[in-house]
Amino acid sequence: MIKKHYTDVTPTLSEKEGFKGMLQRFIWSKDDGCPHFAMRIMEFEPYGHTSYHAHLEEHQFFFLEGEPAIVDAKGNETRLKAGDSIYVPSDEPHQIKNMGKTVMKMLCMIPILPGGDGKAPAPRSNGKDYVTVEKPSAH
């Protein structure tokens, strides 16, 4: 058994294209001896967001605090609150946003797929790990 406190993990700012103000703490990954699942805590600065993107890993999100919103595969934006959870299937386009003036925190759990490490998405057959996609008009 291994124990960690999340503050013992140094946050890193995501520098992926289209991301703004998102810090990640990689709590559990392959580096920790976790072969199948990874967990990270994401902290979004006020009005921070991910790009609208897709990757092979399915996601389980649990929102801890703040004013989150998610944009789904149809381009619809749904406001959420602390305590809400979301499941995003493999390769489904999505975007996470912080709609508030304070930091928004969430847990993100993903499987570690072949070629992945739990810190970055597993590479596709074309070598890219994730794809930024064009957001459809909301219905």
A tleap script that builds the chain and sets N, CA, C and O, in Angstrom:
source leaprc.protein.ff14SB
mol = sequence {
  NMET ILE LYS LYS HIE TYR THR ASP VAL THR
  PRO THR LEU SER GLU LYS GLU GLY PHE LYS
  GLY MET LEU GLN ARG PHE ILE TRP SER LYS
  ASP ASP GLY CYS PRO HIE PHE ALA MET ARG
  ILE MET GLU PHE GLU PRO TYR GLY HIE THR
  SER TYR HIE ALA HIE LEU GLU GLU HIE GLN
  PHE PHE PHE LEU GLU GLY GLU PRO ALA ILE
  VAL ASP ALA LYS GLY ASN GLU THR ARG LEU
  LYS ALA GLY ASP SER ILE TYR VAL PRO SER
  ASP GLU PRO HIE GLN ILE LYS ASN MET GLY
  LYS THR VAL MET LYS MET LEU CYS MET ILE
  PRO ILE LEU PRO GLY GLY ASP GLY LYS ALA
  PRO ALA PRO ARG SER ASN GLY LYS ASP TYR
  VAL THR VAL GLU LYS PRO SER ALA CHIE
}
set mol.1.N position { 0.848 -1.179 0.000 }
set mol.1.CA position { 0.000 0.000 0.000 }
set mol.1.C position { 0.893 1.242 0.000 }
set mol.1.O position { 1.948 1.269 0.633 }
set mol.2.N position { 0.448 2.253 -0.716 }
set mol.2.CA position { 1.173 3.520 -0.779 }
set mol.2.C position { 0.206 4.624 -0.366 }
set mol.2.O position { -0.950 4.626 -0.789 }
set mol.3.N position { 0.668 5.557 0.453 }
set mol.3.CA position { -0.155 6.693 0.879 }
set mol.3.C position { 0.503 7.979 0.411 }
set mol.3.O position { 1.722 8.136 0.486 }
set mol.4.N position { -0.326 8.899 -0.074 }
set mol.4.CA position { 0.152 10.229 -0.470 }
set mol.4.C position { -0.886 11.253 -0.053 }
set mol.4.O position { -2.077 10.949 0.020 }
set mol.5.N position { -0.437 12.452 0.216 }
set mol.5.CA position { -1.344 13.592 0.353 }
set mol.5.C position { -1.212 14.379 -0.937 }
set mol.5.O position { -0.105 14.543 -1.452 }
set mol.6.N position { -2.318 14.865 -1.465 }
set mol.6.CA position { -2.259 15.507 -2.780 }
set mol.6.C position { -1.325 16.710 -2.814 }
set mol.6.O position { -0.774 17.029 -3.867 }
set mol.7.N position { -1.138 17.378 -1.686 }
set mol.7.CA position { -0.245 18.544 -1.679 }
set mol.7.C position { 1.234 18.149 -1.744 }
set mol.7.O position { 2.098 19.002 -1.949 }
set mol.8.N position { 1.526 16.847 -1.568 }
set mol.8.CA position { 2.899 16.368 -1.724 }
set mol.8.C position { 3.294 16.239 -3.195 }
set mol.8.O position { 4.470 16.056 -3.512 }
set mol.9.N position { 2.310 16.334 -4.091 }
set mol.9.CA position { 2.552 16.207 -5.527 }
set mol.9.C position { 2.604 17.608 -6.132 }
set mol.9.O position { 1.652 18.378 -6.003 }
set mol.10.N position { 3.694 17.933 -6.779 }
set mol.10.CA position { 3.874 19.257 -7.380 }
set mol.10.C position { 2.929 19.437 -8.566 }
set mol.10.O position { 2.900 18.596 -9.464 }
set mol.11.N position { 2.155 20.529 -8.579 }
set mol.11.CA position { 1.281 20.765 -9.735 }
set mol.11.C position { 2.088 21.223 -10.944 }
set mol.11.O position { 3.092 21.922 -10.812 }
set mol.12.N position { 1.627 20.812 -12.124 }
set mol.12.CA position { 2.250 21.268 -13.368 }
set mol.12.C position { 1.186 21.937 -14.227 }
set mol.12.O position { 0.058 21.454 -14.325 }
set mol.13.N position { 1.550 23.040 -14.842 }
set mol.13.CA position { 0.639 23.772 -15.715 }
set mol.13.C position { 0.576 23.067 -17.064 }
set mol.13.O position { 1.608 22.799 -17.679 }
set mol.14.N position { -0.643 22.766 -17.523 }
set mol.14.CA position { -0.796 22.156 -18.842 }
set mol.14.C position { -0.486 23.195 -19.908 }
set mol.14.O position { -1.025 24.301 -19.897 }
set mol.15.N position { 0.386 22.821 -20.822 }
set mol.15.CA position { 0.763 23.722 -21.909 }
set mol.15.C position { 0.238 23.234 -23.250 }
set mol.15.O position { 0.704 23.670 -24.303 }
set mol.16.N position { -0.745 22.317 -23.208 }
set mol.16.CA position { -1.330 21.835 -24.457 }
set mol.16.C position { -2.095 22.962 -25.136 }
set mol.16.O position { -2.657 23.836 -24.475 }
set mol.17.N position { -2.109 22.928 -26.452 }
set mol.17.CA position { -2.806 23.946 -27.232 }
set mol.17.C position { -4.285 23.998 -26.839 }
set mol.17.O position { -4.949 22.966 -26.755 }
set mol.18.N position { -4.788 25.205 -26.601 }
set mol.18.CA position { -6.193 25.396 -26.264 }
set mol.18.C position { -6.505 25.305 -24.783 }
set mol.18.O position { -7.632 25.584 -24.373 }
set mol.19.N position { -5.518 24.916 -23.963 }
set mol.19.CA position { -5.724 24.851 -22.523 }
set mol.19.C position { -5.343 26.198 -21.921 }
set mol.19.O position { -4.402 26.850 -22.374 }
set mol.20.N position { -6.089 26.608 -20.889 }
set mol.20.CA position { -5.793 27.874 -20.216 }
set mol.20.C position { -5.985 27.695 -18.715 }
set mol.20.O position { -7.059 27.294 -18.265 }
set mol.21.N position { -4.946 27.992 -17.942 }
set mol.21.CA position { -5.054 28.024 -16.488 }
set mol.21.C position { -5.422 26.712 -15.833 }
set mol.21.O position { -6.188 26.706 -14.869 }
set mol.22.N position { -4.891 25.580 -16.333 }
set mol.22.CA position { -5.191 24.286 -15.735 }
set mol.22.C position { -3.919 23.657 -15.183 }
set mol.22.O position { -2.987 23.350 -15.926 }
set mol.23.N position { -3.897 23.471 -13.875 }
set mol.23.CA position { -2.803 22.778 -13.193 }
set mol.23.C position { -3.209 21.333 -12.956 }
set mol.23.O position { -4.368 21.051 -12.650 }
set mol.24.N position { -2.250 20.410 -13.099 }
set mol.24.CA position { -2.521 19.000 -12.849 }
set mol.24.C position { -1.581 18.481 -11.775 }
set mol.24.O position { -0.395 18.809 -11.751 }
set mol.25.N position { -2.126 17.677 -10.901 }
set mol.25.CA position { -1.318 16.940 -9.929 }
set mol.25.C position { -1.518 15.463 -10.264 }
set mol.25.O position { -2.609 14.923 -10.078 }
set mol.26.N position { -0.473 14.819 -10.754 }
set mol.26.CA position { -0.549 13.410 -11.122 }
set mol.26.C position { -0.373 12.578 -9.855 }
set mol.26.O position { 0.746 12.240 -9.467 }
set mol.27.N position { -1.485 12.259 -9.225 }
set mol.27.CA position { -1.463 11.561 -7.936 }
set mol.27.C position { -0.979 10.120 -8.109 }
set mol.27.O position { -0.072 9.681 -7.401 }
set mol.28.N position { -1.581 9.383 -9.049 }
set mol.28.CA position { -1.202 7.995 -9.302 }
set mol.28.C position { -1.034 7.795 -10.801 }
set mol.28.O position { -1.889 8.199 -11.589 }
set mol.29.N position { 0.068 7.173 -11.187 }
set mol.29.CA position { 0.330 6.875 -12.594 }
set mol.29.C position { 1.234 5.641 -12.660 }
set mol.29.O position { 1.542 5.019 -11.644 }
set mol.30.N position { 1.638 5.314 -13.855 }
set mol.30.CA position { 2.551 4.183 -14.030 }
set mol.30.C position { 3.846 4.389 -13.248 }
set mol.30.O position { 4.450 3.427 -12.773 }
set mol.31.N position { 4.274 5.655 -13.114 }
set mol.31.CA position { 5.495 5.973 -12.357 }
set mol.31.C position { 5.412 5.521 -10.902 }
set mol.31.O position { 6.436 5.297 -10.257 }
set mol.32.N position { 4.187 5.388 -10.387 }
set mol.32.CA position { 3.977 4.977 -8.994 }
set mol.32.C position { 3.745 3.476 -8.871 }
set mol.32.O position { 3.463 2.977 -7.782 }
set mol.33.N position { 3.862 2.757 -9.984 }
set mol.33.CA position { 3.624 1.322 -9.963 }
set mol.33.C position { 2.175 0.951 -10.191 }
set mol.33.O position { 1.784 -0.191 -9.948 }
set mol.34.N position { 1.369 1.895 -10.654 }
set mol.34.CA position { -0.043 1.632 -10.948 }
set mol.34.C position { -0.159 1.209 -12.411 }
set mol.34.O position { -0.045 2.057 -13.296 }
set mol.35.N position { -0.380 -0.071 -12.692 }
set mol.35.CA position { -0.355 -0.528 -14.078 }
set mol.35.C position { -1.639 -0.291 -14.872 }
set mol.35.O position { -1.608 -0.297 -16.103 }
set mol.36.N position { -2.774 -0.082 -14.184 }
set mol.36.CA position { -4.054 -0.075 -14.904 }
set mol.36.C position { -4.843 1.228 -14.830 }
set mol.36.O position { -5.576 1.552 -15.764 }
set mol.37.N position { -4.709 1.973 -13.751 }
set mol.37.CA position { -5.522 3.175 -13.561 }
set mol.37.C position { -4.652 4.341 -13.111 }
set mol.37.O position { -3.644 4.163 -12.428 }
set mol.38.N position { -5.070 5.539 -13.510 }
set mol.38.CA position { -4.375 6.761 -13.092 }
set mol.38.C position { -5.385 7.714 -12.469 }
set mol.38.O position { -6.570 7.696 -12.803 }
set mol.39.N position { -4.896 8.541 -11.564 }
set mol.39.CA position { -5.740 9.549 -10.934 }
set mol.39.C position { -4.960 10.844 -10.874 }
set mol.39.O position { -3.775 10.872 -10.542 }
set mol.40.N position { -5.659 11.911 -11.204 }
set mol.40.CA position { -5.044 13.240 -11.085 }
set mol.40.C position { -6.061 14.208 -10.520 }
set mol.40.O position { -7.270 14.014 -10.646 }
set mol.41.N position { -5.553 15.241 -9.902 }
set mol.41.CA position { -6.396 16.343 -9.452 }
set mol.41.C position { -6.086 17.504 -10.369 }
set mol.41.O position { -4.931 17.888 -10.552 }
set mol.42.N position { -7.134 18.053 -10.938 }
set mol.42.CA position { -6.986 19.197 -11.834 }
set mol.42.C position { -7.510 20.425 -11.120 }
set mol.42.O position { -8.577 20.396 -10.506 }
set mol.43.N position { -6.755 21.496 -11.206 }
set mol.43.CA position { -7.127 22.762 -10.581 }
set mol.43.C position { -7.175 23.815 -11.684 }
set mol.43.O position { -6.170 24.092 -12.339 }
set mol.44.N position { -8.350 24.392 -11.879 }
set mol.44.CA position { -8.540 25.393 -12.925 }
set mol.44.C position { -8.593 26.773 -12.296 }
set mol.44.O position { -9.379 27.023 -11.382 }
set mol.45.N position { -7.757 27.657 -12.792 }
set mol.45.CA position { -7.804 29.045 -12.356 }
set mol.45.C position { -9.138 29.648 -12.804 }
set mol.45.O position { -9.807 29.074 -13.663 }
set mol.46.N position { -9.540 30.799 -12.239 }
set mol.46.CA position { -10.790 31.419 -12.678 }
set mol.46.C position { -10.845 31.522 -14.205 }
set mol.46.O position { -9.934 32.046 -14.846 }
set mol.47.N position { -11.935 31.009 -14.762 }
set mol.47.CA position { -12.221 31.014 -16.201 }
set mol.47.C position { -11.232 30.178 -17.016 }
set mol.47.O position { -11.139 30.334 -18.234 }
set mol.48.N position { -10.498 29.296 -16.349 }
set mol.48.CA position { -9.605 28.381 -17.048 }
set mol.48.C position { -10.402 27.281 -17.743 }
set mol.48.O position { -11.576 27.073 -17.436 }
set mol.49.N position { -9.764 26.578 -18.680 }
set mol.49.CA position { -10.467 25.538 -19.433 }
set mol.49.C position { -9.481 24.630 -20.165 }
set mol.49.O position { -8.308 24.962 -20.334 }
set mol.50.N position { -9.988 23.480 -20.591 }
set mol.50.CA position { -9.260 22.619 -21.509 }
set mol.50.C position { -9.648 23.030 -22.924 }
set mol.50.O position { -10.526 23.872 -23.114 }
set mol.51.N position { -8.996 22.441 -23.907 }
set mol.51.CA position { -9.470 22.590 -25.281 }
set mol.51.C position { -10.678 21.663 -25.442 }
set mol.51.O position { -10.962 20.852 -24.561 }
set mol.52.N position { -11.373 21.783 -26.546 }
set mol.52.CA position { -12.419 20.820 -26.906 }
set mol.52.C position { -11.664 19.709 -27.625 }
set mol.52.O position { -11.158 19.919 -28.728 }
set mol.53.N position { -11.582 18.528 -27.013 }
set mol.53.CA position { -10.676 17.497 -27.497 }
set mol.53.C position { -11.234 16.099 -27.276 }
set mol.53.O position { -12.251 15.919 -26.606 }
set mol.54.N position { -10.556 15.117 -27.848 }
set mol.54.CA position { -10.912 13.707 -27.672 }
set mol.54.C position { -9.622 12.890 -27.607 }
set mol.54.O position { -8.599 13.278 -28.172 }
set mol.55.N position { -9.687 11.759 -26.912 }
set mol.55.CA position { -8.559 10.829 -26.821 }
set mol.55.C position { -9.097 9.450 -26.514 }
set mol.55.O position { -10.283 9.291 -26.225 }
set mol.56.N position { -8.238 8.456 -26.575 }
set mol.56.CA position { -8.686 7.070 -26.436 }
set mol.56.C position { -9.169 6.720 -25.029 }
set mol.56.O position { -10.025 5.849 -24.873 }
set mol.57.N position { -8.638 7.378 -24.016 }
set mol.57.CA position { -9.018 7.042 -22.638 }
set mol.57.C position { -10.433 7.517 -22.324 }
set mol.57.O position { -10.815 8.640 -22.656 }
set mol.58.N position { -11.205 6.643 -21.677 }
set mol.58.CA position { -12.457 7.097 -21.082 }
set mol.58.C position { -12.086 7.884 -19.830 }
set mol.58.O position { -10.976 7.753 -19.315 }
set mol.59.N position { -13.010 8.694 -19.345 }
set mol.59.CA position { -12.759 9.526 -18.156 }
set mol.59.C position { -13.856 9.323 -17.132 }
set mol.59.O position { -15.006 9.047 -17.476 }
set mol.60.N position { -13.489 9.462 -15.882 }
set mol.60.CA position { -14.442 9.644 -14.793 }
set mol.60.C position { -14.010 10.911 -14.081 }
set mol.60.O position { -12.890 11.003 -13.579 }
set mol.61.N position { -14.907 11.889 -14.041 }
set mol.61.CA position { -14.638 13.162 -13.378 }
set mol.61.C position { -15.488 13.258 -12.120 }
set mol.61.O position { -16.647 12.843 -12.114 }
set mol.62.N position { -14.913 13.804 -11.060 }
set mol.62.CA position { -15.668 14.122 -9.847 }
set mol.62.C position { -15.276 15.538 -9.457 }
set mol.62.O position { -14.100 15.823 -9.231 }
set mol.63.N position { -16.258 16.423 -9.380 }
set mol.63.CA position { -16.004 17.839 -9.133 }
set mol.63.C position { -16.033 18.115 -7.632 }
set mol.63.O position { -17.027 17.852 -6.956 }
set mol.64.N position { -14.926 18.647 -7.127 }
set mol.64.CA position { -14.727 18.858 -5.696 }
set mol.64.C position { -15.177 20.230 -5.218 }
set mol.64.O position { -15.797 20.347 -4.162 }
set mol.65.N position { -14.867 21.269 -5.989 }
set mol.65.CA position { -15.240 22.632 -5.596 }
set mol.65.C position { -15.202 23.547 -6.805 }
set mol.65.O position { -14.559 23.247 -7.811 }
set mol.66.N position { -15.894 24.654 -6.694 }
set mol.66.CA position { -15.898 25.646 -7.764 }
set mol.66.C position { -17.170 25.608 -8.589 }
set mol.66.O position { -18.186 25.050 -8.176 }
set mol.67.N position { -17.089 26.216 -9.768 }
set mol.67.CA position { -18.240 26.337 -10.670 }
set mol.67.C position { -17.902 25.720 -12.023 }
set mol.67.O position { -17.629 26.439 -12.985 }
set mol.68.N position { -17.919 24.376 -12.101 }
set mol.68.CA position { -17.540 23.715 -13.340 }
set mol.68.C position { -18.648 23.717 -14.389 }
set mol.68.O position { -19.828 23.894 -14.085 }
set mol.69.N position { -18.224 23.515 -15.630 }
set mol.69.CA position { -19.137 23.264 -16.747 }
set mol.69.C position { -18.440 22.278 -17.668 }
set mol.69.O position { -17.211 22.226 -17.724 }
set mol.70.N position { -19.236 21.496 -18.392 }
set mol.70.CA position { -18.690 20.572 -19.385 }
set mol.70.C position { -19.397 20.812 -20.706 }
set mol.70.O position { -20.604 21.051 -20.744 }
set mol.71.N position { -18.637 20.746 -21.783 }
set mol.71.CA position { -19.195 20.820 -23.128 }
set mol.71.C position { -19.163 19.397 -23.674 }
set mol.71.O position { -18.117 18.748 -23.676 }
set mol.72.N position { -20.330 18.910 -24.144 }
set mol.72.CA position { -20.432 17.519 -24.586 }
set mol.72.C position { -20.160 17.365 -26.081 }
set mol.72.O position { -19.791 18.324 -26.758 }
set mol.73.N position { -20.348 16.149 -26.582 }
set mol.73.CA position { -20.041 15.823 -27.974 }
set mol.73.C position { -20.918 16.571 -28.972 }
set mol.73.O position { -20.561 16.688 -30.144 }
set mol.74.N position { -22.064 17.079 -28.518 }
set mol.74.CA position { -22.951 17.842 -29.406 }
set mol.74.C position { -22.714 19.340 -29.297 }
set mol.74.O position { -23.385 20.127 -29.965 }
set mol.75.N position { -21.759 19.740 -28.453 }
set mol.75.CA position { -21.468 21.160 -28.276 }
set mol.75.C position { -22.307 21.830 -27.208 }
set mol.75.O position { -22.232 23.046 -27.032 }
set mol.76.N position { -23.114 21.044 -26.485 }
set mol.76.CA position { -23.954 21.597 -25.418 }
set mol.76.C position { -23.134 21.800 -24.152 }
set mol.76.O position { -22.383 20.915 -23.742 }
set mol.77.N position { -23.278 22.962 -23.538 }
set mol.77.CA position { -22.578 23.275 -22.296 }
set mol.77.C position { -23.531 23.088 -21.128 }
set mol.77.O position { -24.639 23.624 -21.126 }
set mol.78.N position { -23.092 22.319 -20.129 }
set mol.78.CA position { -23.901 22.050 -18.945 }
set mol.78.C position { -23.158 22.546 -17.720 }
set mol.78.O position { -22.008 22.174 -17.485 }
set mol.79.N position { -23.821 23.390 -16.940 }
set mol.79.CA position { -23.239 23.859 -15.674 }
set mol.79.C position { -23.356 22.741 -14.650 }
set mol.79.O position { -24.358 22.026 -14.605 }
set mol.80.N position { -22.327 22.598 -13.834 }
set mol.80.CA position { -22.274 21.561 -12.811 }
set mol.80.C position { -22.005 22.204 -11.466 }
set mol.80.O position { -21.855 23.422 -11.362 }
set mol.81.N position { -21.945 21.362 -10.425 }
set mol.81.CA position { -21.622 21.874 -9.089 }
set mol.81.C position { -20.771 20.841 -8.361 }
set mol.81.O position { -20.673 19.689 -8.786 }
set mol.82.N position { -20.164 21.263 -7.269 }
set mol.82.CA position { -19.370 20.350 -6.446 }
set mol.82.C position { -20.230 19.156 -6.059 }
set mol.82.O position { -21.390 19.311 -5.679 }
set mol.83.N position { -19.655 17.970 -6.157 }
set mol.83.CA position { -20.376 16.739 -5.861 }
set mol.83.C position { -20.892 16.032 -7.102 }
set mol.83.O position { -21.237 14.853 -7.036 }
set mol.84.N position { -20.955 16.734 -8.244 }
set mol.84.CA position { -21.382 16.098 -9.492 }
set mol.84.C position { -20.249 15.237 -10.042 }
set mol.84.O position { -19.072 15.502 -9.799 }
set mol.85.N position { -20.630 14.199 -10.789 }
set mol.85.CA position { -19.642 13.373 -11.477 }
set mol.85.C position { -20.089 13.175 -12.922 }
set mol.85.O position { -21.279 13.236 -13.233 }
set mol.86.N position { -19.125 12.939 -13.787 }
set mol.86.CA position { -19.368 12.789 -15.225 }
set mol.86.C position { -18.551 11.607 -15.723 }
set mol.86.O position { -17.409 11.410 -15.309 }
set mol.87.N position { -19.148 10.822 -16.614 }
set mol.87.CA position { -18.426 9.766 -17.320 }
set mol.87.C position { -18.339 10.179 -18.788 }
set mol.87.O position { -19.358 10.502 -19.399 }
set mol.88.N position { -17.141 10.172 -19.357 }
set mol.88.CA position { -16.924 10.484 -20.772 }
set mol.88.C position { -16.342 9.233 -21.433 }
set mol.88.O position { -15.237 8.815 -21.088 }
set mol.89.N position { -17.080 8.623 -22.388 }
set mol.89.CA position { -16.577 7.424 -23.061 }
set mol.89.C position { -15.326 7.693 -23.901 }
set mol.89.O position { -14.990 8.842 -24.188 }
set mol.90.N position { -14.663 6.638 -24.278 }
set mol.90.CA position { -13.474 6.709 -25.124 }
set mol.90.C position { -13.764 7.475 -26.405 }
set mol.90.O position { -14.782 7.253 -27.060 }
set mol.91.N position { -12.859 8.378 -26.751 }
set mol.91.CA position { -12.873 9.135 -28.004 }
set mol.91.C position { -14.075 10.074 -28.164 }
set mol.91.O position { -14.368 10.511 -29.277 }
set mol.92.N position { -14.763 10.384 -27.081 }
set mol.92.CA position { -15.880 11.339 -27.154 }
set mol.92.C position { -15.357 12.755 -26.908 }
set mol.92.O position { -14.726 13.008 -25.882 }
set mol.93.N position { -15.611 13.682 -27.839 }
set mol.93.CA position { -15.156 15.062 -27.645 }
set mol.93.C position { -15.769 15.687 -26.387 }
set mol.93.O position { -16.935 15.454 -26.066 }
set mol.94.N position { -14.965 16.479 -25.687 }
set mol.94.CA position { -15.431 17.125 -24.463 }
set mol.94.C position { -14.518 18.300 -24.124 }
set mol.94.O position { -13.397 18.406 -24.623 }
set mol.95.N position { -15.025 19.171 -23.271 }
set mol.95.CA position { -14.248 20.305 -22.766 }
set mol.95.C position { -14.693 20.581 -21.341 }
set mol.95.O position { -15.884 20.513 -21.034 }
set mol.96.N position { -13.744 20.890 -20.470 }
set mol.96.CA position { -14.028 21.273 -19.088 }
set mol.96.C position { -13.727 22.755 -18.944 }
set mol.96.O position { -12.719 23.249 -19.449 }
set mol.97.N position { -14.625 23.467 -18.239 }
set mol.97.CA position { -14.449 24.902 -18.020 }
set mol.97.C position { -14.683 25.244 -16.554 }
set mol.97.O position { -15.477 24.594 -15.873 }
set mol.98.N position { -13.990 26.259 -16.082 }
set mol.98.CA position { -14.277 26.861 -14.785 }
set mol.98.C position { -15.038 28.147 -15.072 }
set mol.98.O position { -14.498 29.070 -15.681 }
set mol.99.N position { -16.272 28.206 -14.638 }
set mol.99.CA position { -17.122 29.361 -14.909 }
set mol.99.C position { -17.047 30.402 -13.797 }
set mol.99.O position { -17.686 31.451 -13.888 }
set mol.100.N position { -16.279 30.124 -12.756 }
set mol.100.CA position { -16.280 30.987 -11.584 }
set mol.100.C position { -15.056 31.864 -11.424 }
set mol.100.O position { -14.099 31.804 -12.197 }
set mol.101.N position { -15.131 32.686 -10.378 }
set mol.101.CA position { -14.058 33.635 -10.044 }
set mol.101.C position { -13.066 33.054 -9.041 }
set mol.101.O position { -12.133 33.737 -8.620 }
set mol.102.N position { -13.268 31.787 -8.659 }
set mol.102.CA position { -12.359 31.111 -7.730 }
set mol.102.C position { -11.840 29.835 -8.390 }
set mol.102.O position { -12.338 29.433 -9.442 }
set mol.103.N position { -10.851 29.202 -7.782 }
set mol.103.CA position { -10.285 27.963 -8.316 }
set mol.103.C position { -11.339 26.859 -8.301 }
set mol.103.O position { -12.096 26.727 -7.339 }
set mol.104.N position { -11.384 26.077 -9.360 }
set mol.104.CA position { -12.260 24.913 -9.459 }
set mol.104.C position { -11.371 23.672 -9.414 }
set mol.104.O position { -10.383 23.587 -10.144 }
set mol.105.N position { -11.723 22.707 -8.553 }
set mol.105.CA position { -10.935 21.481 -8.411 }
set mol.105.C position { -11.782 20.271 -8.762 }
set mol.105.O position { -12.977 20.212 -8.472 }
set mol.106.N position { -11.121 19.301 -9.399 }
set mol.106.CA position { -11.808 18.064 -9.762 }
set mol.106.C position { -10.835 16.893 -9.752 }
set mol.106.O position { -9.629 17.067 -9.924 }
set mol.107.N position { -11.381 15.702 -9.549 }
set mol.107.CA position { -10.634 14.457 -9.707 }
set mol.107.C position { -10.864 13.950 -11.123 }
set mol.107.O position { -11.957 14.092 -11.670 }
set mol.108.N position { -9.840 13.364 -11.708 }
set mol.108.CA position { -9.952 12.759 -13.034 }
set mol.108.C position { -9.311 11.379 -12.956 }
set mol.108.O position { -8.130 11.255 -12.631 }
set mol.109.N position { -10.088 10.347 -13.252 }
set mol.109.CA position { -9.580 8.983 -13.250 }
set mol.109.C position { -9.643 8.440 -14.673 }
set mol.109.O position { -10.652 8.592 -15.361 }
set mol.110.N position { -8.551 7.801 -15.109 }
set mol.110.CA position { -8.492 7.222 -16.450 }
set mol.110.C position { -7.814 5.859 -16.391 }
set mol.110.O position { -7.022 5.595 -15.487 }
set mol.111.N position { -8.129 4.983 -17.367 }
set mol.111.CA position { -7.362 3.744 -17.474 }
set mol.111.C position { -6.009 4.048 -18.111 }
set mol.111.O position { -5.871 5.008 -18.869 }
set mol.112.N position { -5.026 3.231 -17.798 }
set mol.112.CA position { -3.731 3.345 -18.466 }
set mol.112.C position { -3.745 2.334 -19.616 }
set mol.112.O position { -3.674 1.124 -19.399 }
set mol.113.N position { -3.836 2.850 -20.829 }
set mol.113.CA position { -3.910 2.010 -22.025 }
set mol.113.C position { -2.501 1.670 -22.519 }
set mol.113.O position { -1.536 2.323 -22.123 }
set mol.114.N position { -2.373 0.654 -23.380 }
set mol.114.CA position { -1.053 0.320 -23.927 }
set mol.114.C position { -0.389 1.549 -24.550 }
set mol.114.O position { -0.994 2.252 -25.359 }
set mol.115.N position { 0.849 1.790 -24.163 }
set mol.115.CA position { 1.588 2.943 -24.652 }
set mol.115.C position { 1.388 4.190 -23.819 }
set mol.115.O position { 2.087 5.184 -24.015 }
set mol.116.N position { 0.435 4.154 -22.882 }
set mol.116.CA position { 0.170 5.298 -22.012 }
set mol.116.C position { 0.854 5.140 -20.675 }
set mol.116.O position { 1.338 4.063 -20.326 }
set mol.117.N position { 0.888 6.244 -19.924 }
set mol.117.CA position { 1.522 6.206 -18.609 }
set mol.117.C position { 0.647 6.803 -17.512 }
set mol.117.O position { 1.052 6.852 -16.350 }
set mol.118.N position { -0.555 7.260 -17.878 }
set mol.118.CA position { -1.437 7.884 -16.897 }
set mol.118.C position { -1.211 9.371 -16.755 }
set mol.118.O position { -1.971 10.049 -16.063 }
set mol.119.N position { -0.184 9.888 -17.396 }
set mol.119.CA position { 0.087 11.329 -17.365 }
set mol.119.C position { -0.271 11.979 -18.694 }
set mol.119.O position { -0.688 13.137 -18.733 }
set mol.120.N position { -0.109 11.244 -19.767 }
set mol.120.CA position { -0.489 11.717 -21.099 }
set mol.120.C position { -1.321 10.616 -21.747 }
set mol.120.O position { -1.127 9.440 -21.439 }
set mol.121.N position { -2.236 10.973 -22.631 }
set mol.121.CA position { -3.033 9.943 -23.300 }
set mol.121.C position { -2.155 8.976 -24.091 }
set mol.121.O position { -1.063 9.324 -24.540 }
set mol.122.N position { -2.655 7.766 -24.248 }
set mol.122.CA position { -1.949 6.764 -25.046 }
set mol.122.C position { -1.927 7.205 -26.506 }
set mol.122.O position { -2.882 7.815 -26.986 }
set mol.123.N position { -0.843 6.900 -27.211 }
set mol.123.CA position { -0.773 7.302 -28.621 }
set mol.123.C position { -1.733 6.488 -29.489 }
set mol.123.O position { -1.966 5.303 -29.253 }
set mol.124.N position { -2.277 7.158 -30.494 }
set mol.124.CA position { -3.107 6.490 -31.500 }
set mol.124.C position { -2.179 5.845 -32.527 }
set mol.124.O position { -0.960 6.001 -32.458 }
set mol.125.N position { -2.763 5.125 -33.472 }
set mol.125.CA position { -1.948 4.483 -34.510 }
set mol.125.C position { -1.187 5.506 -35.350 }
set mol.125.O position { -0.156 5.183 -35.939 }
set mol.126.N position { -1.706 6.770 -35.407 }
set mol.126.CA position { -1.003 7.812 -36.167 }
set mol.126.C position { 0.058 8.525 -35.325 }
set mol.126.O position { 0.710 9.455 -35.799 }
set mol.127.N position { 0.230 8.083 -34.066 }
set mol.127.CA position { 1.254 8.652 -33.200 }
set mol.127.C position { 0.796 9.813 -32.341 }
set mol.127.O position { 1.506 10.201 -31.412 }
set mol.128.N position { -0.380 10.387 -32.624 }
set mol.128.CA position { -0.882 11.510 -31.822 }
set mol.128.C position { -1.615 10.968 -30.601 }
set mol.128.O position { -2.300 9.949 -30.682 }
set mol.129.N position { -1.468 11.657 -29.465 }
set mol.129.CA position { -2.109 11.162 -28.248 }
set mol.129.C position { -3.531 11.681 -28.065 }
set mol.129.O position { -4.372 10.977 -27.507 }
set mol.130.N position { -3.812 12.882 -28.516 }
set mol.130.CA position { -5.172 13.396 -28.444 }
set mol.130.C position { -5.400 14.320 -29.622 }
set mol.130.O position { -4.457 14.779 -30.266 }
set mol.131.N position { -6.664 14.583 -29.891 }
set mol.131.CA position { -7.007 15.400 -31.045 }
set mol.131.C position { -7.855 16.570 -30.587 }
set mol.131.O position { -8.857 16.382 -29.896 }
set mol.132.N position { -7.460 17.777 -30.966 }
set mol.132.CA position { -8.318 18.932 -30.757 }
set mol.132.C position { -9.323 18.922 -31.896 }
set mol.132.O position { -8.951 18.835 -33.066 }
set mol.133.N position { -10.597 19.011 -31.546 }
set mol.133.CA position { -11.650 18.947 -32.563 }
set mol.133.C position { -12.427 20.249 -32.596 }
set mol.133.O position { -12.425 21.011 -31.629 }
set mol.134.N position { -13.088 20.496 -33.713 }
set mol.134.CA position { -13.903 21.700 -33.838 }
set mol.134.C position { -15.197 21.490 -33.076 }
set mol.134.O position { -15.852 20.457 -33.218 }
set mol.135.N position { -15.561 22.465 -32.273 }
set mol.135.CA position { -16.765 22.377 -31.464 }
set mol.135.C position { -17.989 22.579 -32.348 }
set mol.135.O position { -18.062 23.569 -33.076 }
set mol.136.N position { -18.973 21.639 -32.299 }
set mol.136.CA position { -20.192 21.833 -33.087 }
set mol.136.C position { -21.044 22.947 -32.483 }
set mol.136.O position { -20.881 23.301 -31.316 }
set mol.137.N position { -21.934 23.481 -33.272 }
set mol.137.CA position { -22.883 24.468 -32.748 }
set mol.137.C position { -23.817 23.756 -31.792 }
set mol.137.O position { -24.306 22.667 -32.096 }
set mol.138.N position { -24.069 24.357 -30.642 }
set mol.138.CA position { -24.968 23.749 -29.653 }
set mol.138.C position { -26.369 23.667 -30.226 }
set mol.138.O position { -26.793 24.531 -30.994 }
set mol.139.N position { -27.081 22.620 -29.845 }
set mol.139.CA position { -28.449 22.414 -30.328 }
set mol.139.C position { -29.451 22.918 -29.335 }
set mol.139.O position { -30.655 22.828 -29.573 }
savepdb mol mol.pdb
quit
